[in-house]
Amino acid sequence: MIQRVTATEDALALIGTLRSKHGHLMFHQSGGCCDGSSPMCYPLGEFMVGDSDVQLGVIGESPFYMSRAQFEYWKHTQLIIDVVPGRGGMFSLEGPEGLRFLTRSRLFTEDELENLVPLGPIR
C-alpha cells in the first residue's frame, strides 16, 4: 500500500526531539495563504479536528490531518514532510528549534492511485 504522507529522516528526527519535549504530537496541513506549504505541529489534541478534516496518515507516530476541502485539491499527490532552517508558523512547536517543517509533494502514478492507504479515522 502507498502512503499518502511520508517524512524525511530529518523530519522524523525533529519529530522525535519535539515528542521528547512535548509528548505525543499531531500535524495539520496549513491551508493559509502564508503557511500553505507548512504543516503545523501541535501537542496531540491541541488542535481540534472534526468532520471537516481527514487523516492522511501517520508520520513519526503522529497523526497527520488536512481539511477535507483542501484534500480534494491534493488527493492526487503524496505529501513528503521535510525540514528546512527558519521559523515556521507561530503556533507550530518546531519554531524555537530554528527549523520548520515544509511540505513537498509529488503526483501519484496511476498504479499508486489504485493502491493508496485508505484515509484514517478523525480521532
N, C-alpha and C positions, 0 to 999 in steps of 0.2 A: 504494500500500500504506500502511496505517495503522500508525504506530509504537506499540509497547506502552509505551515510556518516552520522555519528552522532557525538555528542560531549558529554563528561562527564560534570558534574556540574562544576568541577574545570576549565575545558577548557572554558565553557561558561562564567564563572566569569572573567577569564583573557581576553576573547574577549571583554566583557563589559568594563573592565578597559582600554584596548587599544583603543576601539572605543571612549571613553570619551576623550582620549588624541589626537587621530589621525583622528577622523571622521570615515566615512564608510570604511570597510575593505574588503579584498578579500584573498583567500587562493589558493595556487598552490602546489600540492604534488610534492616534490622534487624527481627527478629521478637520482640524482647524487650518486656517489659511497660513499661519506662520509655522506651525509644527506638524504639517501634514505628512512629513516623512519621518517623524519621530514617534515611536511608541512610548507611552507614558508608563512608568513603573511605580507601583504603589504597594504598600503592605496589603496582604490579602484581605479583602473585604472593605478596604478604604474607599474604593470606587464602586458605586452601586451599578450593577449590571441588571438588565431585565429583558423583557420581550423584544426590545428594540436592538438587542445585541446578539451576536453569535460568537461561539467559542471556536476559533480556528484550529486550536491545538494546544500543546504544552511545550514550553521551552525551559530548560533548566528546572524542571519540576514545578513550573509556574504556569497557570492558565493564561492564554492569550486571546483577547477579545477584540471585536471590531463591531461598529454599528452595522445593523442589517442593511441599511440603505447604502453605506459605503461598500459593504461586501459585494453588492450587486455589480459595482464597477470593477472590483478586484478579484472576482471569483475565478478568473482565468489565469491568475498569477500566483506563484509561490512567493511568500514573503520570507526574506532572509535577513534576520536581525543581526546587525553588526555594531561595532563600537568605533567612535572616532573622537579625537580630542575636542574639547569645547564644552559649552553649557547647553543642557537640554531644556525641556520645559520646566518652568519654575516650580511645579509641584511634583516632578518626577524625582525619584530617590537618588539617581546617579549624579545629579548636579554637583554636590560637594566633592565628588571624586575627580573632577576636572575632565570627565568623559561624558559622552552622551550616546544613547542608543540611536541607531539610524536604520531605517527600513530600506533594504534594497529589494528588488523584485526581478522575476523573470517569468515569461509566459510558459505555461504548461504545454507540453506536446499533446497531440491528440491521444496517444496511448496513455499518457499520465492522467489526462482528464477522465479517462474511463476507470482509473484505479486510485482515485483520491480517498483519503481517510474521510469518513463522514464528519460533519460538524459535530462538535461536542456539546455537552449539556451547558445550560446557562449557569447553574450553581454548582 
